Amino acid sequence: MKNHIIKSCLATSVLAVSFLLVGCAHEISHEKRTTVGRDGTVKSQERTVTEQPDGTITRKDESKKVSP
C-alpha cells in the first residue's frame, strides 16, 4: 500500500512539473477593427500578437467580409 502511494505522488509531481515547464503563450496585444460600407458590407480585421514561452513573437491577422 505504501508503495502505491509513493508511485501516485511521484506521478502527480512529474505531471505538475511538466505543466510548469511548458508554460503558455502570453498575449501582448489584441486589436479589432470593424467598418461598414455604403452598400452594407461589414469588414472586420483582427490582429493578435502573442509571445511564446521560448521568447518568439507570433502575429496572427484575420480578415472577414460579410455582404448583406
Jmol script that loads the backbone (N, CA, C; Angstrom):
load data "model"
ATOM      1  N   MET A   1       0.826  -1.196   0.000  1.00  0.00           N
ATOM      2  CA  MET A   1       0.000   0.000   0.000  1.00  0.00           C
ATOM      3  C   MET A   1       0.873   1.264   0.000  1.00  0.00           C
ATOM      4  N   LYS A   2       1.930   1.234   0.791  1.00  0.00           N
ATOM      5  CA  LYS A   2       2.831   2.365   0.874  1.00  0.00           C
ATOM      6  C   LYS A   2       3.491   2.639  -0.475  1.00  0.00           C
ATOM      7  N   ASN A   3       3.847   1.570  -1.162  1.00  0.00           N
ATOM      8  CA  ASN A   3       4.485   1.680  -2.472  1.00  0.00           C
ATOM      9  C   ASN A   3       3.548   2.344  -3.484  1.00  0.00           C
ATOM     10  N   HIS A   4       2.263   2.025  -3.411  1.00  0.00           N
ATOM     11  CA  HIS A   4       1.258   2.590  -4.315  1.00  0.00           C
ATOM     12  C   HIS A   4       1.116   4.100  -4.103  1.00  0.00           C
ATOM     13  N   ILE A   5       1.136   4.546  -2.847  1.00  0.00           N
ATOM     14  CA  ILE A   5       1.015   5.969  -2.532  1.00  0.00           C
ATOM     15  C   ILE A   5       2.241   6.728  -3.034  1.00  0.00           C
ATOM     16  N   ILE A   6       3.419   6.151  -2.864  1.00  0.00           N
ATOM     17  CA  ILE A   6       4.646   6.795  -3.333  1.00  0.00           C
ATOM     18  C   ILE A   6       4.628   6.939  -4.847  1.00  0.00           C
ATOM     19  N   LYS A   7       4.199   5.908  -5.557  1.00  0.00           N
ATOM     20  CA  LYS A   7       4.125   5.966  -7.017  1.00  0.00           C
ATOM     21  C   LYS A   7       3.120   7.020  -7.473  1.00  0.00           C
ATOM     22  N   SER A   8       1.993   7.103  -6.790  1.00  0.00           N
ATOM     23  CA  SER A   8       0.971   8.100  -7.151  1.00  0.00           C
ATOM     24  C   SER A   8       1.489   9.522  -6.939  1.00  0.00           C
ATOM     25  N   CYS A   9       2.161   9.755  -5.826  1.00  0.00           N
ATOM     26  CA  CYS A   9       2.716  11.086  -5.552  1.00  0.00           C
ATOM     27  C   CYS A   9       3.797  11.444  -6.563  1.00  0.00           C
ATOM     28  N   LEU A  10       4.625  10.491  -6.916  1.00  0.00           N
ATOM     29  CA  LEU A  10       5.678  10.731  -7.891  1.00  0.00           C
ATOM     30  C   LEU A  10       5.096  11.073  -9.266  1.00  0.00           C
ATOM     31  N   ALA A  11       4.081  10.311  -9.694  1.00  0.00           N
ATOM     32  CA  ALA A  11       3.444  10.563 -10.990  1.00  0.00           C
ATOM     33  C   ALA A  11       2.780  11.941 -11.017  1.00  0.00           C
ATOM     34  N   THR A  12       2.136  12.316  -9.939  1.00  0.00           N
ATOM     35  CA  THR A  12       1.475  13.617  -9.855  1.00  0.00           C
ATOM     36  C   THR A  12       2.486  14.755  -9.905  1.00  0.00           C
ATOM     37  N   SER A  13       3.593  14.618  -9.199  1.00  0.00           N
ATOM     38  CA  SER A  13       4.589  15.680  -9.202  1.00  0.00           C
ATOM     39  C   SER A  13       5.283  15.802 -10.559  1.00  0.00           C
ATOM     40  N   VAL A  14       5.531  14.691 -11.249  1.00  0.00           N
ATOM     41  CA  VAL A  14       6.120  14.741 -12.589  1.00  0.00           C
ATOM     42  C   VAL A  14       5.179  15.447 -13.551  1.00  0.00           C
ATOM     43  N   LEU A  15       3.897  15.158 -13.461  1.00  0.00           N
ATOM     44  CA  LEU A  15       2.906  15.800 -14.319  1.00  0.00           C
ATOM     45  C   LEU A  15       2.831  17.300 -14.030  1.00  0.00           C
ATOM     46  N   ALA A  16       2.861  17.691 -12.771  1.00  0.00           N
ATOM     47  CA  ALA A  16       2.793  19.106 -12.403  1.00  0.00           C
ATOM     48  C   ALA A  16       4.026  19.861 -12.903  1.00  0.00           C
ATOM     49  N   VAL A  17       5.190  19.270 -12.784  1.00  0.00           N
ATOM     50  CA  VAL A  17       6.421  19.920 -13.240  1.00  0.00           C
ATOM     51  C   VAL A  17       6.410  20.099 -14.748  1.00  0.00           C
ATOM     52  N   SER A  18       5.876  19.111 -15.479  1.00  0.00           N
ATOM     53  CA  SER A  18       5.828  19.232 -16.936  1.00  0.00           C
ATOM     54  C   SER A  18       4.934  20.396 -17.363  1.00  0.00           C
ATOM     55  N   PHE A  19       3.834  20.623 -16.662  1.00  0.00           N
ATOM     56  CA  PHE A  19       2.973  21.754 -16.988  1.00  0.00           C
ATOM     57  C   PHE A  19       3.665  23.081 -16.687  1.00  0.00           C
ATOM     58  N   LEU A  20       4.449  23.136 -15.636  1.00  0.00           N
ATOM     59  CA  LEU A  20       5.161  24.368 -15.296  1.00  0.00           C
ATOM     60  C   LEU A  20       6.264  24.682 -16.298  1.00  0.00           C
ATOM     61  N   LEU A  21       6.917  23.670 -16.826  1.00  0.00           N
ATOM     62  CA  LEU A  21       8.000  23.890 -17.776  1.00  0.00           C
ATOM     63  C   LEU A  21       7.495  24.300 -19.152  1.00  0.00           C
ATOM     64  N   VAL A  22       6.347  23.783 -19.563  1.00  0.00           N
ATOM     65  CA  VAL A  22       5.807  24.073 -20.886  1.00  0.00           C
ATOM     66  C   VAL A  22       5.326  25.515 -20.952  1.00  0.00           C
ATOM     67  N   GLY A  23       4.602  25.979 -19.972  1.00  0.00           N
ATOM     68  CA  GLY A  23       4.099  27.341 -19.960  1.00  0.00           C
ATOM     69  C   GLY A  23       3.001  27.535 -20.993  1.00  0.00           C
ATOM     70  N   CYS A  24       2.628  28.790 -21.206  1.00  0.00           N
ATOM     71  CA  CYS A  24       1.614  29.091 -22.202  1.00  0.00           C
ATOM     72  C   CYS A  24       1.950  30.426 -22.855  1.00  0.00           C
ATOM     73  N   ALA A  25       1.286  30.684 -23.965  1.00  0.00           N
ATOM     74  CA  ALA A  25       1.545  31.917 -24.709  1.00  0.00           C
ATOM     75  C   ALA A  25       0.960  33.106 -23.949  1.00  0.00           C
ATOM     76  N   HIS A  26       1.646  34.220 -24.015  1.00  0.00           N
ATOM     77  CA  HIS A  26       1.223  35.462 -23.367  1.00  0.00           C
ATOM     78  C   HIS A  26       0.777  36.435 -24.452  1.00  0.00           C
ATOM     79  N   GLU A  27      -0.455  36.895 -24.362  1.00  0.00           N
ATOM     80  CA  GLU A  27      -0.980  37.825 -25.363  1.00  0.00           C
ATOM     81  C   GLU A  27      -0.447  39.225 -25.075  1.00  0.00           C
ATOM     82  N   ILE A  28       0.269  39.781 -26.062  1.00  0.00           N
ATOM     83  CA  ILE A  28       0.850  41.114 -25.918  1.00  0.00           C
ATOM     84  C   ILE A  28      -0.164  42.176 -26.319  1.00  0.00           C
ATOM     85  N   SER A  29      -0.813  41.989 -27.476  1.00  0.00           N
ATOM     86  CA  SER A  29      -1.818  42.957 -27.909  1.00  0.00           C
ATOM     87  C   SER A  29      -2.895  42.272 -28.729  1.00  0.00           C
ATOM     88  N   HIS A  30      -4.072  42.876 -28.711  1.00  0.00           N
ATOM     89  CA  HIS A  30      -5.213  42.376 -29.476  1.00  0.00           C
ATOM     90  C   HIS A  30      -5.964  43.600 -29.998  1.00  0.00           C
ATOM     91  N   GLU A  31      -6.158  43.655 -31.301  1.00  0.00           N
ATOM     92  CA  GLU A  31      -6.795  44.818 -31.925  1.00  0.00           C
ATOM     93  C   GLU A  31      -7.859  44.326 -32.891  1.00  0.00           C
ATOM     94  N   LYS A  32      -9.045  44.945 -32.831  1.00  0.00           N
ATOM     95  CA  LYS A  32     -10.128  44.566 -33.727  1.00  0.00           C
ATOM     96  C   LYS A  32     -10.748  45.830 -34.310  1.00  0.00           C
ATOM     97  N   ARG A  33     -10.872  45.836 -35.642  1.00  0.00           N
ATOM     98  CA  ARG A  33     -11.489  46.973 -36.345  1.00  0.00           C
ATOM     99  C   ARG A  33     -12.644  46.455 -37.192  1.00  0.00           C
ATOM    100  N   THR A  34     -13.742  47.187 -37.153  1.00  0.00           N
ATOM    101  CA  THR A  34     -14.912  46.837 -37.955  1.00  0.00           C
ATOM    102  C   THR A  34     -15.385  48.086 -38.684  1.00  0.00           C
ATOM    103  N   THR A  35     -15.607  47.936 -40.015  1.00  0.00           N
ATOM    104  CA  THR A  35     -16.122  49.046 -40.810  1.00  0.00           C
ATOM    105  C   THR A  35     -17.325  48.558 -41.610  1.00  0.00           C
ATOM    106  N   VAL A  36     -18.261  49.476 -41.829  1.00  0.00           N
ATOM    107  CA  VAL A  36     -19.457  49.170 -42.611  1.00  0.00           C
ATOM    108  C   VAL A  36     -19.452  50.068 -43.841  1.00  0.00           C
ATOM    109  N   GLY A  37     -19.518  49.435 -45.013  1.00  0.00           N
ATOM    110  CA  GLY A  37     -19.523  50.190 -46.263  1.00  0.00           C
ATOM    111  C   GLY A  37     -20.896  50.747 -46.580  1.00  0.00           C
ATOM    112  N   ARG A  38     -20.976  51.567 -47.612  1.00  0.00           N
ATOM    113  CA  ARG A  38     -22.247  52.188 -48.021  1.00  0.00           C
ATOM    114  C   ARG A  38     -23.262  51.148 -48.475  1.00  0.00           C
ATOM    115  N   ASP A  39     -22.762  50.053 -49.058  1.00  0.00           N
ATOM    116  CA  ASP A  39     -23.675  49.015 -49.537  1.00  0.00           C
ATOM    117  C   ASP A  39     -24.059  48.015 -48.439  1.00  0.00           C
ATOM    118  N   GLY A  40     -23.646  48.252 -47.202  1.00  0.00           N
ATOM    119  CA  GLY A  40     -23.998  47.388 -46.080  1.00  0.00           C
ATOM    120  C   GLY A  40     -22.992  46.276 -45.821  1.00  0.00           C
ATOM    121  N   THR A  41     -21.914  46.246 -46.572  1.00  0.00           N
ATOM    122  CA  THR A  41     -20.888  45.229 -46.378  1.00  0.00           C
ATOM    123  C   THR A  41     -20.120  45.521 -45.094  1.00  0.00           C
ATOM    124  N   VAL A  42     -19.976  44.495 -44.259  1.00  0.00           N
ATOM    125  CA  VAL A  42     -19.253  44.629 -42.995  1.00  0.00           C
ATOM    126  C   VAL A  42     -17.888  43.970 -43.154  1.00  0.00           C
ATOM    127  N   LYS A  43     -16.836  44.743 -42.885  1.00  0.00           N
ATOM    128  CA  LYS A  43     -15.469  44.235 -42.993  1.00  0.00           C
ATOM    129  C   LYS A  43     -14.820  44.292 -41.616  1.00  0.00           C
ATOM    130  N   SER A  44     -14.337  43.138 -41.144  1.00  0.00           N
ATOM    131  CA  SER A  44     -13.698  43.047 -39.836  1.00  0.00           C
ATOM    132  C   SER A  44     -12.250  42.622 -40.004  1.00  0.00           C
ATOM    133  N   GLN A  45     -11.376  43.291 -39.283  1.00  0.00           N
ATOM    134  CA  GLN A  45      -9.957  42.933 -39.255  1.00  0.00           C
ATOM    135  C   GLN A  45      -9.547  42.757 -37.808  1.00  0.00           C
ATOM    136  N   GLU A  46      -8.825  41.653 -37.548  1.00  0.00           N
ATOM    137  CA  GLU A  46      -8.408  41.354 -36.187  1.00  0.00           C
ATOM    138  C   GLU A  46      -6.930  40.972 -36.195  1.00  0.00           C
ATOM    139  N   ARG A  47      -6.159  41.544 -35.273  1.00  0.00           N
ATOM    140  CA  ARG A  47      -4.728  41.255 -35.174  1.00  0.00           C
ATOM    141  C   ARG A  47      -4.410  40.904 -33.718  1.00  0.00           C
ATOM    142  N   THR A  48      -3.741  39.763 -33.534  1.00  0.00           N
ATOM    143  CA  THR A  48      -3.332  39.317 -32.210  1.00  0.00           C
ATOM    144  C   THR A  48      -1.831  39.059 -32.219  1.00  0.00           C
ATOM    145  N   VAL A  49      -1.131  39.607 -31.243  1.00  0.00           N
ATOM    146  CA  VAL A  49       0.308  39.397 -31.102  1.00  0.00           C
ATOM    147  C   VAL A  49       0.535  38.654 -29.791  1.00  0.00           C
ATOM    148  N   THR A  50       1.202  37.495 -29.871  1.00  0.00           N
ATOM    149  CA  THR A  50       1.474  36.694 -28.687  1.00  0.00           C
ATOM    150  C   THR A  50       2.963  36.400 -28.573  1.00  0.00           C
ATOM    151  N   GLU A  51       3.404  36.190 -27.334  1.00  0.00           N
ATOM    152  CA  GLU A  51       4.791  35.809 -27.076  1.00  0.00           C
ATOM    153  C   GLU A  51       4.786  34.387 -26.524  1.00  0.00           C
ATOM    154  N   GLN A  52       5.516  33.504 -27.172  1.00  0.00           N
ATOM    155  CA  GLN A  52       5.608  32.110 -26.763  1.00  0.00           C
ATOM    156  C   GLN A  52       6.572  31.978 -25.587  1.00  0.00           C
ATOM    157  N   PRO A  53       6.504  30.869 -24.848  1.00  0.00           N
ATOM    158  CA  PRO A  53       7.399  30.684 -23.702  1.00  0.00           C
ATOM    159  C   PRO A  53       8.888  30.719 -24.071  1.00  0.00           C
ATOM    160  N   ASP A  54       9.219  30.371 -25.304  1.00  0.00           N
ATOM    161  CA  ASP A  54      10.632  30.380 -25.702  1.00  0.00           C
ATOM    162  C   ASP A  54      11.104  31.759 -26.166  1.00  0.00           C
ATOM    163  N   GLY A  55      10.221  32.765 -26.129  1.00  0.00           N
ATOM    164  CA  GLY A  55      10.604  34.135 -26.464  1.00  0.00           C
ATOM    165  C   GLY A  55      10.237  34.576 -27.867  1.00  0.00           C
ATOM    166  N   THR A  56       9.764  33.673 -28.716  1.00  0.00           N
ATOM    167  CA  THR A  56       9.387  34.064 -30.073  1.00  0.00           C
ATOM    168  C   THR A  56       8.056  34.814 -30.049  1.00  0.00           C
ATOM    169  N   ILE A  57       7.929  35.755 -30.962  1.00  0.00           N
ATOM    170  CA  ILE A  57       6.713  36.565 -31.060  1.00  0.00           C
ATOM    171  C   ILE A  57       5.963  36.172 -32.322  1.00  0.00           C
ATOM    172  N   THR A  58       4.659  35.920 -32.175  1.00  0.00           N
ATOM    173  CA  THR A  58       3.812  35.481 -33.275  1.00  0.00           C
ATOM    174  C   THR A  58       2.714  36.507 -33.506  1.00  0.00           C
ATOM    175  N   ARG A  59       2.501  36.867 -34.768  1.00  0.00           N
ATOM    176  CA  ARG A  59       1.430  37.803 -35.125  1.00  0.00           C
ATOM    177  C   ARG A  59       0.419  37.052 -35.987  1.00  0.00           C
ATOM    178  N   LYS A  60      -0.858  37.166 -35.640  1.00  0.00           N
ATOM    179  CA  LYS A  60      -1.929  36.489 -36.375  1.00  0.00           C
ATOM    180  C   LYS A  60      -2.917  37.559 -36.854  1.00  0.00           C
ATOM    181  N   ASP A  61      -3.114  37.618 -38.175  1.00  0.00           N
ATOM    182  CA  ASP A  61      -4.057  38.568 -38.768  1.00  0.00           C
ATOM    183  C   ASP A  61      -5.232  37.801 -39.371  1.00  0.00           C
ATOM    184  N   GLU A  62      -6.439  38.286 -39.095  1.00  0.00           N
ATOM    185  CA  GLU A  62      -7.653  37.692 -39.663  1.00  0.00           C
ATOM    186  C   GLU A  62      -8.486  38.798 -40.294  1.00  0.00           C
ATOM    187  N   SER A  63      -9.035  38.520 -41.454  1.00  0.00           N
ATOM    188  CA  SER A  63      -9.950  39.459 -42.123  1.00  0.00           C
ATOM    189  C   SER A  63     -11.206  38.721 -42.525  1.00  0.00           C
ATOM    190  N   LYS A  64     -12.353  39.354 -42.298  1.00  0.00           N
ATOM    191  CA  LYS A  64     -13.639  38.780 -42.681  1.00  0.00           C
ATOM    192  C   LYS A  64     -14.450  39.848 -43.390  1.00  0.00           C
ATOM    193  N   LYS A  65     -15.177  39.429 -44.402  1.00  0.00           N
ATOM    194  CA  LYS A  65     -16.023  40.345 -45.155  1.00  0.00           C
ATOM    195  C   LYS A  65     -17.389  39.691 -45.316  1.00  0.00           C
ATOM    196  N   VAL A  66     -18.433  40.380 -44.847  1.00  0.00           N
ATOM    197  CA  VAL A  66     -19.786  39.846 -44.900  1.00  0.00           C
ATOM    198  C   VAL A  66     -20.645  40.796 -45.736  1.00  0.00           C
ATOM    199  N   SER A  67     -21.244  40.250 -46.784  1.00  0.00           N
ATOM    200  CA  SER A  67     -22.135  41.037 -47.634  1.00  0.00           C
ATOM    201  C   SER A  67     -23.575  40.775 -47.231  1.00  0.00           C
ATOM    202  N   PRO A  68     -24.418  41.822 -47.307  1.00  0.00           N
ATOM    203  CA  PRO A  68     -25.823  41.637 -46.935  1.00  0.00           C
ATOM    204  C   PRO A  68     -26.593  40.827 -47.953  1.00  0.00           C
TER     205      PRO A  68
END
end "model"
wireframe off; spacefill off
backbone 0.3
color backbone group
